[in-house]
């Protein structure tokens, strides 16, 4: 390590995801010199993974419904969206030569559904505009004199900047760089950090060994999930999910993950009920199931009378004992309200995103850390969460824009 840190003339940004790149864009557009440090060998790796099945850039849901997706953080994030919302994000993509369209679920995608062309064009433009990229520079916290410590292939390096934007990601997908290693370093500096937790994640269920081996990976569609909130009110949502060797996951479960996770923390487990036959009345199912079996097995009778087979039939085997399988009323009840007991969330490394992080109360409205003037935070490392559907990316972009603008104002003494 050199004796003296490198003195930067402008803004240091640590983290090359959408929030960090957006901060770099707005700062450079304002004429500020920008050095961006990324721990991996290239920027935007999680962005590319997010776009593997078709980049869900944002969502067409109008505000304030859009804002409500951020749950208890809706008031704060609404202020971010006042500066940069879903329509602004679509216009920004268009400015980068990428047209978007609204899908059947109101999710917004690039026309080619790919993340790589957008990212490549974005990074190329930033380089042309003068942003200096430093890859394989992993942040290690601060030195005693307040310089940023960075691990590089050539050893540790220190850089001193008057202003810094941290956009380090949360705790999911650690192999892509979002490992949450930054949390204790900020806490040591007096920054309040909420524990990182899995979000948009699957959950463990104590399946029988037979079910886990035979039906892992089987899709459950369509189904309606029923659950109760902390006040005992019942809710329902239709969608799709997947049985796994450990339990259950998929878009329907991700949409409920925050409430399910909190219920488990509060009560030790969470109850979820699945309607395996949406649109079919319990009474009709019971009548169909009451028809003579003529020696057929339970599974064959179920298939002939209700059309349920495969993983849905296997789920009924999981919850019904031998006596119940002889009772059409109990079978019909299980079809319409199959009980599942969720034991725990899957590990954060498997989650799509994470909850927790730098408490918003630890920052001012411009995302400057109160304990560290001149240091701003943006993106998923902040204490907010949202369901999949483009809400995550939109807030990351918006927070990066706000942090970048604020850092420029700080550097200029405003």
C-alpha positions in Angstrom: 0.0 0.0 0.0 1.3 3.4 -0.9 2.1 5.9 1.9 -0.3 8.5 0.7 -3.8 8.1 -0.8 -4.6 9.2 -4.4 -6.5 12.5 -4.2 -9.5 12.5 -6.5 -10.5 15.8 -8.1 -14.2 14.9 -8.2 -16.7 12.2 -7.1 -15.8 8.6 -6.2 -18.5 6.0 -6.8 -18.2 2.6 -5.3 -20.4 0.0 -7.0 -21.2 -0.5 -10.7 -24.8 -1.6 -10.6 -27.7 0.6 -12.0 -27.6 2.9 -9.0 -23.9 3.6 -9.2 -24.0 4.0 -13.0 -26.9 6.4 -12.8 -25.1 8.5 -10.2 -22.1 8.5 -12.5 -24.2 9.6 -15.4 -25.8 12.6 -13.7 -22.6 13.7 -12.0 -20.6 13.6 -15.3 -23.4 15.4 -17.1 -23.0 18.2 -14.6 -19.3 18.4 -15.4 -17.9 16.7 -12.3 -15.0 14.3 -12.7 -16.1 10.7 -11.8 -14.1 7.7 -10.8 -16.2 4.5 -10.4 -14.8 1.5 -8.5 -16.3 -2.0 -9.0 -15.2 -5.1 -7.1 -15.8 -7.5 -10.0 -14.2 -7.6 -13.4 -17.0 -5.8 -15.1 -20.0 -3.6 -14.1 -23.7 -4.5 -14.0 -23.4 -8.2 -13.4 -26.6 -8.6 -11.4 -28.3 -6.3 -14.0 -27.4 -8.8 -16.7 -28.6 -11.8 -14.6 -31.9 -10.0 -13.9 -32.3 -9.7 -17.7 -31.5 -13.3 -18.5 -35.2 -14.2 -18.9 -36.2 -10.9 -20.4 -35.2 -7.6 -18.7 -38.1 -6.3 -16.6 -37.0 -2.7 -16.6 -40.0 -1.1 -14.8 -43.8 -1.4 -14.4 -46.7 0.4 -16.0 -48.8 0.6 -12.8 -49.8 4.2 -12.3 -49.0 6.1 -9.2 -49.8 6.1 -6.3 -50.4 2.4 -6.6 -46.8 2.1 -7.9 -45.5 3.8 -4.7 -47.5 1.5 -2.5 -45.4 -1.5 -3.6 -42.6 -0.2 -1.4 -44.7 -0.9 1.7 -43.7 1.0 4.8 -41.1 2.9 2.8 -43.6 4.2 0.2 -43.6 7.9 1.5 -39.8 8.1 1.2 -39.5 6.3 -2.1 -42.4 8.4 -3.5 -40.1 11.4 -3.2 -37.5 9.6 -5.2 -40.0 8.7 -7.9 -41.1 12.4 -8.0 -37.6 12.9 -9.5 -37.4 9.8 -11.7 -40.3 7.5 -12.1 -41.3 4.6 -14.5 -42.0 7.0 -17.4 -38.7 8.7 -16.9 -36.9 5.4 -16.9 -38.6 4.4 -20.2 -37.6 7.8 -21.7 -34.1 7.3 -20.4 -33.9 3.9 -22.1 -35.2 5.5 -25.3 -32.4 8.0 -25.1 -30.0 5.1 -25.1 -31.6 3.7 -28.2 -33.7 1.1 -26.4 -37.4 1.1 -27.0 -39.7 -0.5 -24.5 -43.2 -2.1 -24.4 -45.8 -2.9 -21.8 -46.4 -6.7 -21.5 -49.6 -8.4 -20.6 -48.9 -8.2 -16.9 -48.1 -4.4 -17.2 -44.4 -5.2 -16.8 -42.2 -3.1 -19.0 -39.5 -4.7 -21.2 -37.0 -3.6 -23.9 -38.4 -4.6 -27.3 -35.6 -7.2 -27.6 -36.1 -8.3 -24.0 -32.3 -8.2 -23.5 -30.2 -6.5 -20.8 -26.8 -6.7 -22.5 -27.3 -4.2 -25.3 -28.6 -1.6 -22.9 -25.8 -2.1 -20.5 -23.1 -2.1 -23.2 -24.4 1.1 -24.7 -24.7 2.8 -21.3 -21.2 1.9 -20.2 -19.7 2.9 -23.6 -21.4 6.3 -23.4 -20.2 6.8 -19.9 -16.6 6.0 -20.9 -16.9 8.4 -23.9 -18.2 11.1 -21.5 -15.1 10.7 -19.3 -16.2 8.4 -16.5 -13.1 6.5 -15.3 -13.9 2.9 -14.5 -11.7 0.9 -12.1 -12.7 -2.8 -12.1 -11.4 -5.4 -9.7 -11.3 -2.7 -7.0 -13.2 -4.2 -4.0 -14.0 -1.7 -1.3 -12.6 -2.6 2.2 -14.0 0.4 4.2 -12.1 3.4 5.3 -8.6 4.0 6.5 -7.9 6.0 9.7 -7.5 9.2 7.7 -10.9 8.7 6.0 -9.6 7.4 2.6 -11.4 4.7 0.8 -9.5 1.4 1.0 -9.7 -0.7 -2.1 -8.3 -4.3 -2.7 -6.9 -4.6 -6.2 -4.9 -7.3 -8.1 -1.8 -5.2 -7.3 -2.5 -4.8 -3.6 -4.4 -2.4 -1.5 -5.0 1.1 -2.8 -6.3 4.2 -1.0 -8.2 7.0 -2.6 -9.3 10.3 -1.0 -12.4 12.0 -2.3 -14.3 15.0 -1.2 -17.6 13.2 -2.0 -18.5 9.6 -2.4 -21.5 7.6 -3.5 -21.8 4.1 -2.2 -23.9 1.8 -4.3 -22.8 -1.6 -3.0 -26.0 -3.7 -3.4 -27.7 -5.8 -0.8 -26.9 -9.3 0.4 -28.4 -11.5 -2.4 -26.4 -13.0 -5.2 -23.0 -12.7 -3.4 -21.2 -14.3 -6.3 -22.1 -11.2 -8.3 -20.7 -8.8 -5.7 -23.7 -8.1 -3.5 -22.5 -9.8 -0.3 -23.3 -7.2 2.3 -19.7 -7.1 3.5 -20.0 -3.3 3.8 -22.6 -3.4 6.7 -20.1 -3.6 9.7 -17.9 -0.9 8.2 -20.8 1.6 8.0 -22.0 0.5 11.5 -18.5 1.2 12.9 -18.8 4.8 11.5 -22.1 5.4 13.4 -24.4 4.6 10.5 -27.6 2.7 11.5 -27.8 -0.5 9.5 -30.8 -2.9 9.6 -29.9 -6.6 9.3 -30.0 -7.9 5.8 -32.8 -10.4 5.1 -33.9 -12.4 2.1 -36.6 -10.8 0.0 -38.4 -12.1 -3.1 -37.4 -15.5 -1.9 -38.7 -19.0 -1.5 -39.6 -20.8 1.7 -39.0 -24.1 3.3 -41.8 -26.7 3.8 -41.3 -30.1 5.4 -42.3 -32.1 2.4 -42.2 -35.9 2.6 -39.1 -37.4 1.0 -41.3 -38.9 -1.8 -42.8 -35.6 -2.7 -39.5 -33.7 -2.6 -37.8 -36.3 -4.9 -40.7 -36.7 -7.3 -42.0 -33.2 -7.7 -39.2 -30.7 -7.2 -39.4 -28.2 -10.0 -43.0 -28.8 -10.8 -45.0 -25.7 -11.6 -48.2 -24.9 -9.8 -50.5 -22.9 -12.1 -52.8 -21.3 -11.8 -53.4 -21.2 -8.0 -54.8 -18.7 -5.6 -52.8 -18.0 -2.4 -54.7 -17.1 0.7 -52.9 -15.7 3.8 -53.6 -13.5 6.9 -51.8 -10.4 7.8 -50.6 -9.3 11.2 -54.1 -8.0 12.0 -55.8 -11.2 11.1 -57.3 -9.9 7.8 -57.4 -12.4 5.0 -56.0 -11.7 1.6 -55.9 -13.6 -1.7 -53.7 -13.4 -4.8 -53.8 -15.5 -8.0 -50.6 -16.4 -9.7 -48.0 -19.1 -10.3 -45.4 -20.8 -8.2 -43.1 -23.8 -8.2 -42.6 -26.7 -5.8 -39.0 -27.2 -4.8 -37.1 -29.9 -3.0 -37.1 -27.6 0.0 -40.5 -26.0 -0.2 -42.0 -23.4 -2.6 -40.9 -20.4 -4.6 -41.9 -18.5 -7.7 -43.5 -15.1 -8.6 -46.6 -15.6 -6.5 -44.6 -16.5 -3.4 -42.1 -13.6 -4.1 -45.0 -11.2 -4.1 -45.9 -12.3 -0.5 -42.4 -12.9 0.8 -42.1 -9.8 3.0 -45.4 -10.6 4.8 -44.5 -14.3 5.1 -41.1 -13.5 6.4 -42.4 -11.2 9.0 -45.1 -13.7 10.1 -42.4 -16.3 10.6 -40.3 -13.9 12.6 -43.3 -13.1 14.8 -45.0 -16.5 15.1 -42.3 -19.1 14.3 -44.0 -20.2 11.1 -46.4 -18.9 8.5 -49.6 -20.5 7.2 -50.5 -20.3 3.5 -53.5 -21.8 1.8 -53.6 -22.7 -1.9 -56.7 -22.9 -4.1 -55.7 -25.6 -6.6 -58.8 -25.1 -8.7 -59.5 -21.4 -9.2 -62.9 -20.7 -10.7 -64.4 -24.0 -9.6 -66.9 -24.1 -6.7 -66.2 -26.3 -3.7 -69.8 -27.7 -3.9 -69.3 -28.7 -7.5 -66.0 -30.4 -6.7 -67.6 -32.3 -3.8 -70.4 -33.5 -6.0 -68.0 -34.7 -8.7 -65.9 -36.5 -6.1 -68.9 -38.2 -4.6 -69.5 -40.2 -7.8 -68.7 -43.9 -7.5 -65.0 -44.8 -7.8 -65.7 -48.2 -9.4 -62.4 -49.5 -7.9 -60.3 -46.7 -9.1 -57.4 -45.3 -7.0 -57.7 -42.0 -5.3 -55.3 -40.4 -7.9 -57.2 -41.8 -10.9 -60.6 -40.8 -9.4 -59.3 -37.3 -8.7 -58.0 -37.0 -12.3 -61.2 -38.2 -13.9 -63.6 -36.1 -11.8 -61.6 -32.9 -11.3 -58.8 -32.9 -13.8 -56.2 -32.5 -11.1 -53.1 -34.6 -11.5 -49.3 -34.4 -11.1 -48.0 -32.1 -8.5 -51.5 -30.9 -7.5 -52.6 -34.4 -6.8 -49.3 -35.0 -4.9 -50.0 -32.0 -2.7 -53.4 -33.6 -1.7 -51.6 -36.8 -0.8 -49.3 -34.7 1.4 -52.1 -33.2 3.5 -54.9 -35.9 3.4 -54.7 -39.1 5.4 -56.3 -42.4 4.2 -59.7 -41.6 5.9 -59.9 -38.1 4.5 -59.3 -39.5 0.9 -62.6 -41.3 1.3 -64.5 -38.2 2.1 -65.5 -36.0 -0.9 -66.2 -33.0 1.4 -62.7 -33.1 2.9 -61.1 -33.6 -0.5 -63.0 -30.7 -2.0 -62.0 -28.5 1.0 -58.3 -29.4 0.6 -58.5 -28.6 -3.1 -59.9 -25.1 -2.4 -57.8 -24.4 0.6 -54.7 -26.6 0.7 -52.8 -25.8 3.9 -49.1 -25.2 3.8 -46.8 -24.5 6.8 -43.8 -22.3 5.8 -41.0 -22.8 8.3 -38.3 -20.3 7.2 -37.2 -18.2 4.3 -34.5 -19.7 2.0 -31.0 -18.3 2.5 -30.4 -14.8 1.4 -27.8 -15.9 -1.1 -30.6 -17.6 -3.0 -33.0 -14.6 -2.9 -33.7 -12.3 -5.8 -33.2 -9.3 -3.5 -32.7 -8.4 0.1 -34.5 -6.3 2.7 -32.7 -4.3 5.4 -29.6 -2.2 4.9 -28.7 1.4 5.6 -31.7 2.9 7.5 -33.3 5.8 5.6 -33.4 7.6 8.9 -29.6 7.6 8.9 -29.7 9.8 5.8 -31.2 13.1 4.8 -33.7 13.4 2.0 -30.8 13.7 -0.5 -29.4 10.3 0.7 -26.4 11.8 2.4 -25.3 9.9 5.5 -25.9 12.1 8.6 -22.8 10.6 10.3 -20.6 11.1 7.2 -21.1 14.4 5.4 -20.2 14.1 1.7 -21.0 10.3 1.6 -24.2 9.2 -0.1 -25.8 5.8 -0.5 -28.1 4.5 -3.2 -29.7 1.3 -4.5 -30.4 -2.0 -2.8 -28.0 -1.4 0.1 -30.7 0.9 1.5 -33.4 -0.3 3.9 -36.3 -0.8 1.5 -37.8 -3.7 -0.5 -40.3 -4.2 -3.3 -41.7 -7.1 -5.2 -40.4 -8.2 -8.6 -42.0 -6.6 -11.6 -39.6 -3.7 -12.3 -40.2 -1.9 -9.0 -36.7 -2.9 -7.7 -34.8 -1.5 -10.7 -36.9 1.7 -10.8 -36.1 2.6 -7.2 -32.4 1.8 -7.8 -32.2 4.1 -10.8 -34.1 6.9 -8.9 -31.9 6.7 -5.8 -28.8 6.7 -7.9 -30.0 9.9 -9.7 -30.8 11.6 -6.4 -27.5 10.7 -4.8 -25.5 11.7 -7.8 -27.2 15.1 -8.1 -26.8 15.7 -4.3 -23.1 14.8 -4.5 -22.6 17.3 -7.3 -24.2 20.0 -5.2 -22.1 19.1 -2.2 -18.9 19.4 -4.3 -20.0 22.8 -5.4 -20.7 24.0 -1.9 -24.5 24.2 -2.3 
